[in-house]
């Protein structure tokens, strides 16, 4: 049987079955977010990462406060993809 976390474990990053980024949250909470988050919302978060990429595909705007430069490099919009999904992996 294939569990939701198997691909995340294999790739060593939080992703869904299709490889889309997921925040480091319980799957039950992610399901609730999937039901309630709309593209009219704006997100402000402390700490950029996979949650930034997750929300970037679902809301109007994401603003992240981050002090670790490596996290900024992975989540900042690139010329290739202005949504910031240039996360390696």
C-alpha positions in Angstrom: 0.0 0.0 0.0 1.2 3.5 -0.9 0.9 6.0 1.9 0.9 9.8 1.3 4.3 10.3 3.0 6.1 7.6 0.9 7.1 10.1 -1.8 8.1 12.7 0.8 10.3 10.1 2.5 11.8 8.9 -0.8 12.6 12.5 -2.0 13.5 13.8 1.5 11.1 16.8 1.0 7.4 17.4 1.8 5.4 16.7 -1.3 2.1 15.2 -2.4 1.6 12.2 -4.7 2.3 14.5 -7.8 5.4 16.1 -6.3 3.8 19.4 -5.4 5.1 21.1 -2.3 3.4 20.6 1.1 3.9 22.5 4.3 5.3 20.6 7.3 1.9 20.1 8.9 -0.2 17.0 9.7 -2.0 15.7 6.6 -5.4 16.2 8.3 -4.6 20.0 8.6 -3.4 20.2 5.0 -6.8 18.7 3.9 -8.6 21.4 5.9 -6.4 24.1 4.3 -7.1 22.6 0.9 -10.9 23.0 1.6 -10.8 26.5 3.0 -7.9 28.5 1.4 -9.0 30.6 -1.6 -7.2 32.6 -4.2 -8.6 35.8 -2.7 -6.6 35.3 0.5 -3.2 36.8 1.5 -0.7 34.9 3.7 1.9 36.4 6.0 4.3 33.8 7.5 7.4 33.7 9.6 9.8 31.3 8.0 9.9 30.6 4.2 9.9 27.1 2.9 7.6 24.5 1.5 4.6 26.2 3.1 5.5 29.3 1.0 5.4 27.3 -2.2 2.2 25.5 -1.1 0.4 28.8 -0.5 1.9 30.6 -3.5 -0.2 28.2 -5.7 -3.4 28.9 -3.7 -3.6 32.5 -2.6 -3.2 36.0 -4.0 -0.1 37.0 -2.2 2.5 35.3 0.2 4.8 37.4 2.3 7.4 35.6 4.3 9.9 36.8 6.9 13.1 34.7 6.7 16.6 35.1 8.1 18.1 31.9 6.5 19.4 32.9 3.1 19.3 29.4 1.7 15.5 29.3 2.3 15.1 32.6 0.5 17.0 31.3 -2.5 14.7 28.3 -2.8 11.5 30.2 -2.4 12.2 33.4 -4.3 10.7 33.9 -7.7 13.1 33.1 -10.5 12.9 34.3 -14.1 11.9 30.7 -15.0 9.0 30.6 -12.6 7.6 33.8 -11.0 5.5 31.7 -8.6 8.7 30.6 -6.8 8.4 26.9 -7.4 12.1 26.6 -8.4 12.7 24.5 -5.2 15.4 21.9 -6.0 14.6 18.2 -5.9 
